[in-house]
Amino acid sequence: EVVSLITKLIDGNRKNACLCDPASGSGTLLVEVGKKMGIRGTELYGQEVNWNLYALTKMNLMLNGFKGATFLWGDSLSNPKLLDHGGLRKFDIVVSVPPFADKWAAEEAYSDFYKRFKYGIPPKSQVTWAYISHILASLRNDGQAVVVVPVGVLFRNTESKIREQIIEHNLLEAVIELPPNLFYGAAISTAILVFRKERMRTQTLFVDARKGYISNKGLCKLSDKMLEQLSNTYKKFLAGEEMGREKKGCSFYIATQDEIRHNKYDLKVIKYVEDKIERKEIDVKVALQRIDELEVINWEECEEARFFSKNKEIHFFREDDTLQAVKVSDDANEDKMDSMQKRYYLASKFRDLGQYVLVKEYLKYDEDGQVQVAQTRLMGIE
């Protein structure tokens, strides 16, 4: 479904376009986008560092009629092989799902022959922005790139300078945050980033698609309805059409560069989509007085919350831009806490109050220690 979504996000009116995936994996994305775009085999390019995946992709390309494709074995970061007259070959379209957890030789980037890292050098333990830098350097001036990334690249402090340069150079067109568990063997949350050079407008589209999925045995997939909504939303944004109201399961927001600057170049979708919600001023004293009138959770049924059920005092803290409330026991002993208890206890020391609703969260376990119920209660305060 992610491959299908990427193909829907690619411009469909490019004639004689050349397509590249610098971290091709098994070649599925390269093949499917090539088919959809009607790209000739001679205009298909790719590179893969893993020999087994390289061999698999070569076979995949041949079986799908791309016998003339240029597909090479090697590391696109340390040894790019898709070259043209000594420099990087430029492409109309670049699509990729780079490795999520690989390390890379960041120290070599300072003397990079191809000058790919002008927006900044990512840490050696975080390779995603390195691949994005390579992709942008391989993109023609009127080109488009669609990249699947782990959500950490949207907000990690170590990469904030890179995000700043990307925004200030007006390269980021859209951010679509996806549900977790979309990929086999990778439970982390992911997002799709759409880049384009020489953009006419300076706004960036943020779309929250985290709820538009169908779950099957622990693995999520995007529903057909969600795929259509995401595609239509993006196309309307490109065309400058009236977007209308957000649809169920597909919330969006068009952010200006000033708004992104205000958020210190944090690209988490929730920072922008949530800003559309009108919030009322909260009188904290009145809120505290009304706590007992709100919906009460049976804390004694929650193994991880039992430790905090003795004290009536409510502490507020911010997490993921949501004001939350937890109860903290007077006799809290950090040495005896498990990781979850310690997280709640330490977080409760912060009192960053704002215009939010209260949220209480709790977990219940079965006899095998597996999470049986993970529920969030929203409680509005007028």
C-alpha positions as CSV (number, residue, x, y, z in Angstrom):
1,E,0.0,0.0,0.0
2,V,2.9,2.4,0.7
3,V,4.3,1.6,-2.8
4,S,0.8,2.3,-4.2
5,L,0.6,5.6,-2.4
6,I,4.0,6.7,-3.6
7,T,3.0,6.0,-7.2
8,K,-0.1,8.2,-6.7
9,L,2.1,11.1,-5.4
10,I,4.4,11.1,-8.5
11,D,3.6,13.6,-11.2
12,G,1.8,11.7,-14.0
13,N,2.5,14.1,-16.8
14,R,6.2,13.7,-17.3
15,K,7.2,12.5,-20.8
16,N,10.5,10.5,-21.3
17,A,11.2,10.9,-17.5
18,C,14.1,9.1,-16.0
19,L,13.6,7.4,-12.6
20,C,16.1,6.4,-9.9
21,D,16.2,4.6,-6.5
22,P,19.6,4.9,-4.9
23,A,18.8,2.4,-2.2
24,S,16.6,-0.1,-4.1
25,G,16.3,-3.0,-1.7
26,S,14.4,-5.7,-3.6
27,G,13.5,-3.3,-6.4
28,T,9.7,-3.4,-5.8
29,L,9.4,0.4,-5.6
30,L,11.5,1.0,-8.6
31,V,9.5,-1.5,-10.7
32,E,6.1,-0.4,-9.6
33,V,6.7,3.3,-10.2
34,G,8.4,2.5,-13.5
35,K,5.3,0.6,-14.6
36,K,2.9,3.4,-13.5
37,M,4.9,6.1,-15.2
38,G,5.4,4.1,-18.4
39,I,9.1,4.6,-18.2
40,R,11.3,2.8,-20.6
41,G,13.9,0.4,-19.3
42,T,16.7,2.5,-20.5
43,E,15.5,5.4,-18.3
44,L,15.4,3.3,-15.1
45,Y,18.3,3.5,-12.7
46,G,19.2,2.2,-9.3
47,Q,21.9,1.1,-6.9
48,E,21.9,-1.3,-3.9
49,V,24.7,-2.1,-1.4
50,N,23.5,-5.5,-0.4
51,W,24.6,-8.2,-2.8
52,N,21.6,-10.5,-2.3
53,L,19.1,-7.7,-2.7
54,Y,21.1,-6.5,-5.8
55,A,20.8,-9.9,-7.4
56,L,17.1,-10.1,-6.5
57,T,16.4,-6.6,-8.0
58,K,18.3,-7.5,-11.3
59,M,16.0,-10.5,-11.6
60,N,12.9,-8.4,-10.7
61,L,13.8,-5.9,-13.4
62,M,14.2,-8.5,-16.1
63,L,11.0,-10.3,-15.2
64,N,9.1,-7.0,-15.5
65,G,10.4,-6.0,-18.8
66,F,13.1,-3.5,-17.7
67,K,16.1,-5.4,-19.3
68,G,17.7,-2.1,-20.4
69,A,17.7,-0.7,-16.8
70,T,21.0,0.5,-15.3
71,F,21.3,-1.1,-11.9
72,L,24.6,-1.2,-10.1
73,W,26.0,-2.8,-6.9
74,G,27.5,-0.5,-4.4
75,D,26.9,2.0,-1.6
76,S,25.3,5.2,-2.9
77,L,26.8,7.2,0.0
78,S,30.4,6.2,0.0
79,N,30.7,5.1,-3.6
80,P,27.9,6.5,-5.9
81,K,28.1,4.8,-9.3
82,L,25.3,6.6,-11.2
83,L,27.5,9.3,-12.7
84,D,27.5,11.6,-15.7
85,H,30.8,13.2,-16.9
86,G,32.4,12.8,-13.5
87,G,29.4,14.2,-11.5
88,L,26.2,12.7,-10.2
89,R,23.7,11.8,-12.8
90,K,20.5,13.9,-12.5
91,F,17.0,12.4,-12.5
92,D,13.4,13.6,-13.0
93,I,12.0,11.4,-10.3
94,V,13.8,9.8,-7.3
95,V,11.9,7.4,-5.0
96,S,13.4,5.5,-2.1
97,V,12.8,3.7,1.2
98,P,16.4,4.1,2.6
99,P,17.6,1.8,5.4
100,F,16.1,2.9,8.7
101,A,18.8,1.9,11.1
102,D,22.1,1.8,9.2
103,K,25.2,3.7,10.3
104,W,27.3,5.6,7.7
105,A,30.8,7.1,7.4
106,A,29.9,10.7,8.4
107,E,33.5,11.7,8.6
108,E,33.9,11.3,4.9
109,A,31.1,13.8,4.2
110,Y,33.4,16.8,5.0
111,S,35.5,16.1,1.9
112,D,32.7,14.8,-0.3
113,F,33.7,15.1,-3.9
114,Y,30.1,15.6,-5.1
115,K,29.3,18.3,-2.5
116,R,26.1,16.5,-1.5
117,F,25.9,17.6,2.2
118,K,25.6,21.4,1.8
119,Y,22.5,21.4,4.0
120,G,24.4,19.7,6.9
121,I,26.0,16.4,7.9
122,P,23.9,14.0,9.8
123,P,25.3,12.0,12.8
124,K,27.0,8.7,11.9
125,S,24.3,6.8,13.7
126,Q,21.4,8.4,11.7
127,V,21.7,7.7,8.0
128,T,18.3,8.8,6.6
129,W,19.2,12.5,6.0
130,A,22.4,11.4,4.4
131,Y,20.4,9.5,1.8
132,I,18.0,12.5,1.4
133,S,21.0,14.7,0.8
134,H,22.2,12.3,-1.9
135,I,18.8,12.2,-3.4
136,L,18.4,16.0,-3.6
137,A,21.9,16.3,-5.2
138,S,20.7,13.7,-7.8
139,L,17.5,15.6,-8.6
140,R,17.1,17.8,-11.7
141,N,16.0,21.4,-11.1
142,D,12.4,20.5,-12.0
143,G,12.6,17.0,-10.4
144,Q,10.5,15.4,-7.7
145,A,11.6,13.0,-4.9
146,V,9.4,10.9,-2.7
147,V,11.1,9.2,0.3
148,V,9.8,7.0,3.1
149,V,11.5,7.8,6.5
150,P,11.2,6.9,10.2
151,V,9.4,9.7,12.0
152,G,12.5,10.5,14.1
153,V,14.0,12.5,11.2
154,L,11.1,15.0,11.6
155,F,12.1,16.2,15.0
156,R,15.5,14.9,16.3
157,N,17.6,17.7,17.7
158,T,20.8,16.4,16.1
159,E,19.4,17.0,12.6
160,S,17.5,20.3,13.3
161,K,20.1,22.4,11.3
162,I,19.5,20.2,8.2
163,R,15.7,20.6,8.5
164,E,16.3,24.4,8.8
165,Q,18.3,24.4,5.6
166,I,15.7,22.3,3.8
167,I,12.9,24.6,4.7
168,E,14.9,27.8,4.0
169,H,15.8,26.5,0.6
170,N,12.1,25.7,0.0
171,L,12.6,22.1,-0.9
172,L,10.0,20.3,1.2
173,E,6.6,20.0,-0.4
174,A,4.7,17.6,1.8
175,V,4.9,15.5,5.0
176,I,2.6,12.6,5.4
177,E,2.8,10.7,8.7
178,L,1.7,7.1,8.4
179,P,0.5,4.4,10.8
180,P,3.0,2.2,12.6
181,N,3.5,-1.5,11.6
182,L,3.2,-0.9,7.8
183,F,6.4,-2.8,7.1
184,Y,7.3,-6.4,8.0
185,G,9.9,-6.5,10.7
186,A,9.7,-2.8,11.4
187,A,7.1,-1.6,14.0
188,I,8.3,2.0,14.0
189,S,6.2,4.8,12.7
190,T,7.1,6.2,9.3
191,A,6.4,9.2,7.2
192,I,6.5,10.1,3.5
193,L,8.5,13.2,2.5
194,V,7.9,14.8,-0.9
195,F,10.7,17.1,-2.2
196,R,10.7,19.4,-5.2
197,K,13.2,21.9,-6.5
198,E,12.2,25.3,-7.9
199,R,8.9,25.3,-6.2
200,M,6.6,28.3,-6.9
201,R,4.9,28.3,-3.5
202,T,6.6,28.3,-0.1
203,Q,4.0,26.4,2.0
204,T,4.3,22.8,3.0
205,L,1.4,20.3,3.3
206,F,1.2,18.3,6.5
207,V,-1.1,15.3,6.5
208,D,-1.9,13.0,9.4
209,A,-2.8,9.5,8.1
210,R,-2.1,7.6,11.3
211,K,-5.7,6.5,11.7
212,G,-6.5,5.5,8.2
213,Y,-5.5,1.9,8.4
214,I,-6.8,-1.6,8.5
215,S,-5.3,-4.0,11.0
216,N,-4.6,-7.6,10.2
217,K,-2.8,-9.8,12.7
218,G,-0.8,-7.0,14.1
219,L,0.2,-5.6,10.7
220,C,-1.4,-2.4,9.4
221,K,-2.3,-1.5,5.9
222,L,-3.6,1.7,4.4
223,S,-7.3,1.4,3.3
224,D,-8.2,2.1,-0.3
225,K,-10.3,5.0,0.9
226,M,-7.3,6.5,2.7
227,L,-5.1,6.0,-0.3
228,E,-7.6,7.9,-2.4
229,Q,-8.0,10.7,0.2
230,L,-4.3,11.2,0.5
231,S,-3.8,11.3,-3.3
232,N,-6.7,13.8,-3.8
233,T,-5.5,16.0,-0.9
234,Y,-2.0,16.2,-2.3
235,K,-3.2,16.9,-5.9
236,K,-5.5,19.7,-4.7
237,F,-2.6,21.2,-2.8
238,L,-0.4,21.2,-5.9
239,A,-3.2,22.7,-8.0
240,G,-3.9,25.4,-5.4
241,E,-7.6,24.3,-5.2
242,E,-9.9,24.9,-2.3
243,M,-9.1,22.0,0.1
244,G,-12.4,22.0,2.0
245,R,-12.7,20.5,5.5
246,E,-10.5,17.7,6.7
247,K,-11.9,14.3,6.1
248,K,-12.3,11.6,8.7
249,G,-9.0,9.8,9.1
250,C,-7.1,12.3,7.0
251,S,-6.4,15.6,8.7
252,F,-4.2,18.1,7.0
253,Y,-2.8,21.5,7.4
254,I,-0.9,23.9,5.0
255,A,1.9,25.5,6.9
256,T,3.8,28.6,6.0
257,Q,7.6,28.9,6.4
258,D,7.0,31.3,9.2
259,E,5.0,28.7,11.1
260,I,7.7,26.1,10.6
261,R,10.3,28.6,11.8
262,H,8.1,29.3,14.9
263,N,8.2,25.6,15.6
264,K,12.0,25.6,15.4
265,Y,11.9,23.5,12.2
266,D,10.2,20.6,14.0
267,L,8.3,18.8,11.3
268,K,6.1,16.5,13.4
269,V,2.7,16.5,11.7
270,I,0.8,16.8,15.0
271,K,2.4,20.3,15.6
272,Y,0.6,21.6,12.6
273,V,-2.6,19.6,12.3
274,E,-3.4,20.1,16.0
275,D,-3.0,23.8,15.6
276,K,-6.2,23.9,13.7
277,I,-8.2,22.9,16.8
278,E,-9.6,25.9,18.6
279,R,-8.8,25.7,22.3
280,K,-10.4,27.6,25.2
281,E,-8.4,29.2,27.9
282,I,-8.3,27.0,31.0
283,D,-8.4,28.2,34.6
284,V,-6.1,25.8,36.2
285,K,-7.4,26.3,39.7
286,V,-11.0,25.7,38.5
287,A,-9.7,22.6,36.6
288,L,-8.1,21.2,39.7
289,Q,-11.3,21.7,41.7
290,R,-13.3,19.8,39.1
291,I,-10.9,16.9,38.8
292,D,-13.1,14.7,41.1
293,E,-16.1,15.5,38.9
294,L,-14.5,14.1,35.8
295,E,-14.6,10.5,34.6
296,V,-12.7,8.3,37.0
297,I,-10.5,5.5,35.9
298,N,-10.3,2.4,38.1
299,W,-6.6,2.8,38.7
300,E,-6.4,-0.4,40.8
301,E,-7.1,-2.4,37.7
302,C,-4.1,-1.0,36.0
303,E,-0.8,-2.6,37.1
304,E,1.4,0.2,36.0
305,A,-0.8,2.8,37.6
306,R,-1.4,1.2,41.0
307,F,1.8,2.7,42.3
308,F,0.4,6.1,41.7
309,S,-3.1,5.7,43.1
310,K,-2.5,6.8,46.7
311,N,-2.1,10.6,46.3
312,K,-5.0,12.8,45.2
313,E,-2.7,15.5,43.9
314,I,-2.7,15.8,40.1
315,H,0.5,16.8,38.3
316,F,0.5,18.2,34.7
317,F,3.1,17.6,32.1
318,R,3.5,17.9,28.3
319,E,4.2,14.9,26.1
320,D,3.8,14.9,22.4
321,D,2.1,18.4,22.7
322,T,-0.7,17.0,24.8
323,L,-1.3,18.1,28.4
324,Q,-1.5,15.0,30.5
325,A,-2.3,14.3,34.1
326,V,-1.0,11.5,36.4
327,K,-1.2,10.8,40.1
328,V,2.1,10.5,42.0
329,S,2.6,8.7,45.3
330,D,4.2,10.5,48.2
331,D,6.5,7.6,48.9
332,A,7.8,7.4,45.3
333,N,11.2,5.6,45.3
334,E,12.9,5.8,41.9
335,D,15.1,2.9,42.7
336,K,12.1,0.6,43.0
337,M,10.3,1.8,39.9
338,D,10.2,0.0,36.5
339,S,10.9,2.1,33.4
340,M,7.2,3.0,32.9
341,Q,6.7,4.2,36.5
342,K,9.9,6.2,36.3
343,R,8.8,7.9,33.1
344,Y,5.5,9.0,34.7
345,Y,7.2,10.1,37.9
346,L,9.9,12.1,36.3
347,A,7.5,13.6,33.7
348,S,5.2,14.7,36.5
349,K,7.9,17.1,37.8
350,F,7.3,19.4,34.8
351,R,4.4,21.9,34.9
352,D,4.1,23.2,31.4
353,L,0.5,24.3,31.4
354,G,-1.4,25.3,28.3
355,Q,-4.7,25.3,26.5
356,Y,-5.3,21.5,26.2
357,V,-7.7,18.9,27.3
358,L,-6.7,16.5,30.1
359,V,-5.6,13.0,29.0
360,K,-5.3,9.9,31.2
361,E,-3.7,6.9,29.9
362,Y,-3.5,3.3,31.3
363,L,-2.4,-0.2,30.4
364,K,-3.7,-3.6,31.5
365,Y,-1.9,-6.9,31.1
366,D,-2.9,-10.5,30.7
367,E,-1.4,-13.4,32.5
368,D,1.5,-13.7,30.1
369,G,2.5,-10.1,30.7
370,Q,1.2,-8.9,27.3
371,V,-0.7,-5.6,26.9
372,Q,-4.4,-6.4,26.9
373,V,-5.8,-2.9,27.0
374,A,-4.0,0.3,26.0
375,Q,-6.6,3.0,26.3
376,T,-6.6,6.8,26.3
377,R,-9.3,8.8,27.9
378,L,-10.0,12.4,26.8
379,M,-11.7,14.6,29.3
380,G,-12.6,18.1,28.3
381,I,-12.5,21.0,30.8
382,E,-14.6,24.1,30.0
